Amino acid sequence: MFARHKPNLLATCGYFFCFLLVSATAQGEDMVDFVRDVQPILNEHCWKCHGEQQAAGGLRLDQRELAERGGGSGKNSLELPISRNELMRRIRSTKDGVRMPLEGPPLAADQIETLTHWIEQGATWPAHEVEAAKSFGPPPSSVDIWIKRWEAVAAPQYRPVYWSTIGLLVLVLAIERTKDFVRKMKKRATESDAGSTTARPLLPQLAGVSRMWYLVGLMGLALWITNLYWSSEVTRLNASLLSSSRGSSSTLGSGTTTKSHLHDPLRPQHPPRLGGAYYRGNDERGAELFNGGNYRTATFNVHLADADGNKLGWDDAIPERIFIRFEIIRAPHSSPTLFSPDIMAQIGISPVQPEQVETAAEIPLVRLTTVETGERWSALYPLDHIPDQGRLAGKLYVYRNTNGQGAQTLSEPSYLIGYELSATEGLVSRESQIWMASVYNVHSVQWPEPGRIQPNEWFDYRPIPEIQK
């Protein structure tokens, strides 16, 4: 009896083993590999704007740690479940200005599916830095290099120089031919005692042109080319600086840990005042956006205050304790994700300069507190007493503490509050001033580049239009 059923039992075991093998193979094939499946997508569509060279919106996707930190929204780009993942929401969106990537076509359905599975499976990521994030593709061939060189040489800004060079060469050739013609005419006149160049008075004048003027013309062209070159270099450097500023383009600053040395920005060009309102605008432009993208995202109020937060003005009596009161007000209809509780809880003000953060033994950081949920936040930073003689001056930086306590978690500041206070007979003198500025509006010559949004276009003491609905 048992011998009759033995083959069936073996066959059943064989089928079961094959099933397990096929299942394991299928599971292995379904696992998303970062280098093979994900990296090409990020390399082609993401790293140009969210990589090492540029971190638009404060978001970098070239390292796992930075991707988990998120951008201006403060949301983990690898967060689960997928239904709450901000990165996938932007990638899947069909709305202009929201869909990522902003430039170029949307991701294909299979690419979106690959990223979805990758995040669902835990978003495995190589421990080493992804080198492709630096190069954005395979190394160029020698042909590509020569093509790039030709494109650089044939840039439109150099074309007037080329035409001028050709014109100068034609003029030099014409003068030399004229000199040769006049010499021949004089020789013939001498030999035959007949003929003269007086019939053509211009020819002797051209023949008398010194070759020194050729050198002057060449030097002029060289200076012109040098000027164009350095103008393009200044434009490139400004683009790099503005990319950094856009990299911190969230309302309150980026999540990068690089400490800025731009700690002495230009003061706003408004009349002297004891604080007031400053306006943060959107730093992207597009026809599909309200007012072309020029709209307000937040209002910042800064002024001198007493211990209760009451505003102090010129000629007011100086209380025993004085403070700088900093307030953020969400602009009407601006995105609530920029002002989430997690983000606002990280914002604080401190007198420690960016380059001193790494070495400071202690960093006094006064965080924002909620005045009106989702709409208004404020902080009171205590100051020393204003001396009867002399003045009290200093700077406060608006930081974002991205991960609890510790200097290493402070982000690069985006704004600076400056103050110069003095007293007259126990009153706040009219020489006292408080002002606020963006750290990206620096003391340097910037060559305006078409399409680039200058810092003073998204942070100003003059009102920026609010979104109207």
C-alpha positions as CSV (number, residue, x, y, z in Angstrom):
1,M,0.0,0.0,0.0
2,F,2.7,2.5,1.0
3,A,4.9,1.5,-2.0
4,R,2.0,2.5,-4.4
5,H,1.8,6.1,-2.9
6,K,5.5,6.7,-2.5
7,P,6.1,8.3,-5.9
8,N,3.2,10.6,-5.3
9,L,4.7,11.7,-2.0
10,L,8.0,12.4,-3.6
11,A,6.4,14.3,-6.4
12,T,4.5,16.4,-3.8
13,C,7.7,17.2,-1.9
14,G,9.4,18.1,-5.2
15,Y,6.5,20.4,-6.2
16,F,6.6,22.1,-2.8
17,F,10.4,22.6,-3.0
18,C,10.0,24.1,-6.5
19,F,7.3,26.4,-5.2
20,L,9.5,27.7,-2.4
21,L,12.4,28.2,-4.8
22,V,10.2,30.1,-7.3
23,S,8.7,32.2,-4.5
24,A,12.1,33.1,-3.1
25,T,13.3,34.0,-6.6
26,A,10.2,36.1,-7.2
27,Q,10.7,38.0,-4.0
28,G,14.4,38.6,-4.9
29,E,13.4,40.0,-8.3
30,D,10.8,42.3,-6.6
31,M,13.4,43.8,-4.3
32,V,14.4,47.3,-5.5
33,D,18.1,47.8,-5.8
34,F,19.3,51.4,-5.2
35,V,22.2,51.4,-7.6
36,R,20.4,49.5,-10.4
37,D,16.8,50.9,-10.1
38,V,16.7,54.1,-8.0
39,Q,20.0,55.9,-8.7
40,P,19.4,56.4,-12.4
41,I,16.0,58.1,-11.6
42,L,17.5,60.4,-9.0
43,N,20.5,61.1,-11.3
44,E,18.3,62.1,-14.3
45,H,15.5,63.9,-12.6
46,C,16.4,65.0,-9.0
47,W,20.1,65.6,-8.2
48,K,20.4,68.6,-10.5
49,C,18.2,70.7,-8.2
50,H,18.4,68.6,-5.0
51,G,22.0,67.5,-4.9
52,E,25.4,68.7,-3.7
53,Q,25.5,71.7,-6.1
54,Q,22.0,73.0,-5.3
55,A,19.5,72.2,-2.6
56,A,16.3,73.8,-3.9
57,G,13.8,74.3,-1.1
58,G,16.4,73.1,1.4
59,L,16.0,69.5,0.1
60,R,18.9,67.2,-0.8
61,L,18.4,63.7,-2.2
62,D,22.0,62.7,-2.7
63,Q,22.4,61.3,0.9
64,R,20.0,59.3,3.0
65,E,20.5,61.5,6.1
66,L,19.7,64.6,4.2
67,A,16.7,63.1,2.5
68,E,15.3,62.0,5.8
69,R,15.8,65.5,7.2
70,G,13.5,66.9,4.4
71,G,13.4,70.3,3.0
72,G,11.4,73.4,3.8
73,S,8.4,71.4,4.9
74,G,10.6,69.5,7.4
75,K,9.0,66.2,6.4
76,N,11.0,63.0,6.0
77,S,11.3,62.3,2.2
78,L,11.5,58.5,3.0
79,E,8.5,58.6,5.4
80,L,6.0,55.8,5.6
81,P,3.2,55.2,4.9
82,I,3.4,56.3,1.3
83,S,0.0,58.1,1.6
84,R,1.8,60.6,4.0
85,N,5.0,60.9,2.0
86,E,5.6,64.4,0.8
87,L,8.1,63.4,-1.8
88,M,5.7,60.9,-3.5
89,R,2.9,63.4,-3.2
90,R,4.8,66.0,-5.2
91,I,6.0,63.4,-7.7
92,R,2.5,62.1,-8.3
93,S,0.8,65.5,-8.5
94,T,-0.5,66.7,-11.8
95,K,-0.7,70.4,-10.7
96,D,1.9,72.8,-12.2
97,G,4.1,74.4,-9.5
98,V,3.5,71.4,-7.2
99,R,4.6,68.4,-9.3
100,M,8.2,67.4,-9.2
101,P,10.4,67.8,-11.1
102,L,9.3,71.4,-11.7
103,E,11.2,71.4,-15.0
104,G,10.9,68.8,-17.7
105,P,8.4,66.0,-18.1
106,P,6.9,64.1,-15.2
107,L,8.3,60.8,-14.1
108,A,7.0,57.8,-16.0
109,A,4.6,55.4,-14.3
110,D,7.2,52.7,-13.9
111,Q,9.6,55.1,-12.4
112,I,7.0,56.3,-9.8
113,E,6.2,52.6,-9.1
114,T,10.0,51.9,-8.5
115,L,10.3,54.8,-6.1
116,T,7.2,53.7,-4.3
117,H,8.4,50.1,-3.8
118,W,11.8,51.3,-2.8
119,I,10.4,53.5,0.0
120,E,8.0,50.8,1.1
121,Q,10.8,48.3,1.3
122,G,12.8,50.5,3.7
123,A,14.6,52.7,1.2
124,T,17.9,50.8,1.2
125,W,20.8,53.3,0.5
126,P,24.5,52.7,0.1
127,A,26.5,53.8,3.1
128,H,29.0,55.6,0.9
129,E,28.4,58.9,-0.8
130,V,26.8,58.5,-4.2
131,E,29.4,59.8,-6.6
132,A,26.9,60.3,-9.4
133,A,25.4,63.1,-7.4
134,K,28.5,65.2,-8.2
135,S,28.7,64.4,-11.9
136,F,25.1,64.1,-13.0
137,G,25.8,61.3,-15.5
138,P,28.7,59.4,-17.1
139,P,32.0,61.2,-17.8
140,P,32.0,63.2,-21.1
141,S,33.8,61.9,-24.1
142,S,36.6,63.8,-25.8
143,V,34.1,64.8,-28.5
144,D,31.7,66.2,-25.9
145,I,34.5,68.1,-24.3
146,W,35.4,69.8,-27.6
147,I,31.7,70.5,-28.3
148,K,31.4,72.1,-24.9
149,R,34.5,74.2,-25.6
150,W,33.1,75.4,-28.9
151,E,29.8,76.2,-27.3
152,A,31.6,78.3,-24.7
153,V,33.7,80.1,-27.3
154,A,30.6,80.7,-29.5
155,A,28.6,82.1,-26.7
156,P,26.4,85.1,-27.8
157,Q,28.2,87.6,-25.5
158,Y,31.4,87.1,-27.5
159,R,29.9,87.6,-31.0
160,P,30.4,91.4,-31.0
161,V,34.0,90.8,-30.3
162,Y,34.4,88.5,-33.2
163,W,32.7,90.9,-35.6
164,S,34.9,93.7,-34.3
165,T,38.0,91.6,-34.7
166,I,37.0,90.8,-38.3
167,G,36.4,94.5,-38.9
168,L,39.7,95.5,-37.4
169,L,41.5,92.9,-39.6
170,V,39.7,94.2,-42.7
171,L,40.7,97.8,-41.8
172,V,44.3,96.9,-41.2
173,L,44.4,95.0,-44.6
174,A,42.8,98.0,-46.3
175,I,45.4,100.4,-44.8
176,E,48.3,98.2,-45.7
177,R,47.1,97.8,-49.2
178,T,46.6,101.6,-49.4
179,K,50.2,102.1,-48.2
180,D,51.4,99.7,-50.8
181,F,49.4,101.5,-53.5
182,V,50.7,104.9,-52.5
183,R,54.3,103.7,-52.5
184,K,53.8,102.4,-56.0
185,M,52.2,105.6,-57.2
186,K,55.1,107.6,-55.7
187,K,57.6,105.4,-57.4
188,R,56.0,105.7,-60.7
189,A,55.7,109.5,-60.3
190,T,59.4,109.7,-59.5
191,E,60.4,107.5,-62.4
192,S,58.2,109.3,-65.0
193,D,58.0,112.7,-63.3
194,A,54.4,112.5,-64.0
195,G,51.3,111.6,-62.0
196,S,50.6,112.5,-58.5
197,T,48.7,111.3,-55.5
198,T,47.2,114.7,-54.9
199,A,44.1,113.7,-56.9
200,R,43.3,111.3,-54.1
201,P,44.0,113.3,-50.9
202,L,42.7,110.5,-48.6
203,L,45.3,108.0,-49.7
204,P,48.4,109.7,-48.3
205,Q,46.6,110.2,-45.0
206,L,45.9,106.5,-44.7
207,A,49.4,105.7,-45.8
208,G,50.7,107.7,-42.9
209,V,48.8,105.7,-40.3
210,S,51.3,104.3,-37.8
211,R,51.3,100.6,-37.1
212,M,51.2,101.6,-33.4
213,W,47.4,102.1,-33.9
214,Y,47.1,98.4,-34.8
215,L,48.5,97.6,-31.4
216,V,46.1,100.0,-29.8
217,G,43.2,98.3,-31.5
218,L,44.3,94.8,-30.5
219,M,44.7,96.0,-26.9
220,G,41.2,97.4,-27.0
221,L,39.8,94.0,-28.2
222,A,41.8,92.2,-25.5
223,L,40.4,94.5,-22.8
224,W,36.9,93.9,-24.2
225,I,37.3,90.1,-24.1
226,T,38.7,90.3,-20.6
227,N,35.7,92.4,-19.5
228,L,33.2,89.9,-21.0
229,Y,35.0,87.0,-19.4
230,W,35.0,88.4,-15.9
231,S,31.4,89.5,-16.4
232,S,30.5,85.9,-17.1
233,E,32.5,84.7,-14.1
234,V,30.7,87.2,-11.8
235,T,27.4,86.0,-13.2
236,R,28.4,82.4,-12.5
237,L,29.5,83.2,-8.9
238,N,26.3,85.1,-8.3
239,A,24.3,82.2,-9.6
240,S,26.1,79.9,-7.1
241,L,25.3,82.3,-4.3
242,L,21.7,82.6,-5.3
243,S,21.4,78.9,-5.6
244,S,22.6,78.7,-2.0
245,S,19.9,81.2,-1.0
246,R,17.3,79.2,-2.9
247,G,18.7,76.2,-1.2
248,S,17.4,77.8,2.0
249,S,14.3,79.0,0.4
250,S,11.8,77.7,2.9
251,T,10.1,80.4,4.9
252,L,12.5,80.0,7.8
253,G,15.6,78.5,6.4
254,S,17.1,75.2,5.2
255,G,17.9,72.1,7.0
256,T,21.5,71.9,5.8
257,T,24.3,71.9,8.4
258,T,26.8,74.0,6.5
259,K,27.4,77.1,8.5
260,S,27.3,80.3,6.5
261,H,29.9,83.0,6.7
262,L,27.5,85.6,5.2
263,H,26.9,87.1,8.7
264,D,27.2,90.8,7.8
265,P,24.5,91.5,5.2
266,L,23.5,94.8,3.8
267,R,21.2,96.8,6.0
268,P,17.8,97.6,4.5
269,Q,17.6,101.0,2.8
270,H,14.6,102.3,4.8
271,P,14.8,105.4,7.1
272,P,16.1,104.7,10.6
273,R,13.5,103.1,12.8
274,L,13.1,101.0,15.9
275,G,12.1,97.8,14.2
276,G,8.9,97.2,12.2
277,A,7.5,94.8,9.6
278,Y,9.5,92.9,7.0
279,Y,8.0,90.7,4.3
280,R,9.1,87.3,3.1
281,G,8.0,86.4,-0.4
282,N,8.0,83.4,-2.7
283,D,11.4,82.9,-4.4
284,E,10.0,81.0,-7.5
285,R,8.4,82.5,-10.6
286,G,6.0,80.9,-13.0
287,A,3.0,81.9,-15.1
288,E,0.8,79.3,-13.3
289,L,1.5,80.9,-9.9
290,F,-0.5,83.8,-8.4
291,N,1.0,87.1,-9.6
292,G,3.6,85.2,-11.5
293,G,5.0,83.8,-8.2
294,N,5.6,87.3,-6.6
295,Y,3.5,86.8,-3.5
296,R,3.9,87.0,0.3
297,T,4.4,83.9,2.4
298,A,5.1,85.5,5.8
299,T,5.3,88.8,7.7
300,F,8.1,89.3,10.3
301,N,7.7,91.8,13.0
302,V,10.6,92.9,15.2
303,H,10.7,95.6,17.8
304,L,12.0,96.6,21.3
305,A,9.7,95.3,24.0
306,D,9.3,95.0,27.8
307,A,9.0,91.8,29.8
308,D,5.3,91.5,28.8
309,G,6.1,91.8,25.1
310,N,4.6,95.3,24.9
311,K,6.2,97.5,22.2
312,L,8.6,100.2,23.1
313,G,9.3,103.3,20.9
314,W,11.5,106.3,20.9
315,D,11.2,108.5,24.0
316,D,9.6,105.7,26.0
317,A,10.9,105.1,29.5
318,I,13.4,102.2,29.6
319,P,12.0,99.4,31.9
320,E,14.2,97.4,34.1
321,R,14.3,94.5,31.6
322,I,14.2,94.9,27.8
323,F,13.8,92.4,25.1
324,I,13.9,92.0,21.3
325,R,10.5,90.7,20.3
326,F,10.5,88.7,17.1
327,E,7.2,87.6,15.5
328,I,6.2,85.5,12.5
329,I,2.8,85.8,10.9
330,R,1.7,83.4,8.2
331,A,0.4,85.3,5.1
332,P,-3.1,84.6,4.0
333,H,-3.5,81.5,1.8
334,S,0.2,80.6,2.0
335,S,1.0,76.9,2.3
336,P,0.4,75.6,5.8
337,T,3.1,73.0,5.3
338,L,5.7,75.7,5.6
339,F,4.4,76.4,9.1
340,S,3.8,73.0,10.5
341,P,4.1,72.6,14.3
342,D,7.3,70.5,13.9
343,I,9.0,73.3,11.8
344,M,7.9,76.2,14.0
345,A,9.0,74.4,17.2
346,Q,12.6,74.3,15.8
347,I,12.9,78.0,15.1
348,G,14.9,80.2,17.6
349,I,17.0,83.3,17.8
350,S,20.6,83.4,19.1
351,P,23.5,85.9,19.2
352,V,26.1,83.3,18.3
353,Q,27.5,83.9,14.8
354,P,27.4,81.0,12.3
355,E,31.2,80.4,12.2
356,Q,31.2,80.2,16.0
357,V,28.5,77.5,16.3
358,E,30.8,74.6,16.0
359,T,33.2,75.8,18.8
360,A,30.7,77.5,21.1
361,A,30.6,75.8,24.6
362,E,27.0,76.9,25.0
363,I,24.5,78.4,22.6
364,P,21.6,80.5,24.0
365,L,18.7,79.8,21.8
366,V,15.3,81.3,22.5
367,R,12.6,79.3,20.6
368,L,9.4,80.6,19.1
369,T,6.2,80.0,21.1
370,T,2.7,79.7,19.5
371,V,0.5,82.8,19.8
372,E,-2.2,81.6,17.4
373,T,-2.1,78.0,16.2
374,G,-1.0,77.8,12.6
375,E,-1.0,81.6,12.2
376,R,1.3,83.5,14.6
377,W,4.5,82.8,16.6
378,S,6.8,85.0,18.7
379,A,9.9,85.0,20.8
380,L,11.3,87.4,23.4
381,Y,15.1,87.6,23.6
382,P,16.5,89.3,26.7
383,L,19.0,92.1,26.2
384,D,21.4,93.8,28.6
385,H,20.4,97.1,30.1
386,I,21.0,100.1,27.9
387,P,23.9,102.2,29.4
388,D,23.4,105.8,30.3
389,Q,26.6,106.6,28.3
390,G,27.4,104.8,25.1
391,R,25.2,102.3,23.3
392,L,24.1,98.7,23.3
393,A,24.7,97.0,20.0
394,G,24.6,93.5,18.7
395,K,23.1,91.0,16.3
396,L,20.7,88.1,16.6
397,Y,20.4,85.2,14.1
398,V,17.3,83.3,13.2
399,Y,18.3,79.6,13.4
400,R,16.5,76.4,12.9
401,N,17.4,73.6,15.3
402,T,16.8,70.6,13.2
403,N,17.2,67.8,15.7
404,G,16.9,68.5,19.4
405,Q,19.8,69.9,21.4
406,G,23.4,70.5,20.4
407,A,25.3,73.0,18.2
408,Q,25.8,70.4,15.4
409,T,22.0,70.5,14.7
410,L,21.7,74.2,14.1
411,S,21.0,75.0,10.5
412,E,22.5,77.8,8.5
413,P,20.7,81.0,9.5
414,S,18.6,82.9,6.9
415,Y,17.9,86.2,8.7
416,L,19.7,88.6,11.0
417,I,18.3,91.1,13.5
418,G,20.6,94.0,14.3
419,Y,20.2,96.6,17.0
420,E,21.9,99.8,18.2
421,L,20.3,101.2,21.3
422,S,21.2,104.2,23.4
423,A,19.5,106.1,26.3
424,T,18.8,109.8,26.9
425,E,17.8,110.6,30.6
426,G,16.3,107.1,31.0
427,L,14.4,107.2,27.7
428,V,15.0,105.3,24.5
429,S,16.9,107.8,22.4
430,R,15.9,108.7,18.8
431,E,19.3,107.4,17.7
432,S,18.3,103.9,18.6
433,Q,17.7,101.5,15.7
434,I,16.5,97.9,15.2
435,W,16.5,96.3,11.7
436,M,16.3,93.0,10.0
437,A,17.9,91.6,6.9
438,S,18.4,88.4,4.8
439,V,21.9,87.0,5.2
440,Y,22.0,86.5,1.4
441,N,21.8,90.2,0.6
442,V,25.6,90.7,1.0
443,H,28.2,93.4,0.5
444,S,29.4,92.3,-3.0
445,V,29.0,93.4,-6.6
446,Q,26.4,91.1,-8.2
447,W,25.9,91.0,-12.0
448,P,22.2,90.5,-12.5
449,E,21.4,87.3,-14.4
450,P,18.2,86.9,-16.4
451,G,15.8,84.5,-14.7
452,R,17.5,84.7,-11.3
453,I,15.5,86.0,-8.4
454,Q,17.5,88.5,-6.4
455,P,17.4,88.3,-2.6
456,N,15.7,91.7,-2.3
457,E,12.9,90.4,-4.4
458,W,11.8,87.9,-1.8
459,F,12.7,89.7,1.4
460,D,11.9,93.4,1.8
461,Y,10.7,96.0,4.2
462,R,8.2,97.1,1.5
463,P,5.0,95.1,1.4
464,I,4.9,92.1,-1.0
465,P,1.4,91.3,-2.5
466,E,-0.7,88.8,-0.6
467,I,-2.4,85.9,-2.4
468,Q,-6.0,86.9,-3.3
469,K,-8.7,84.2,-3.6
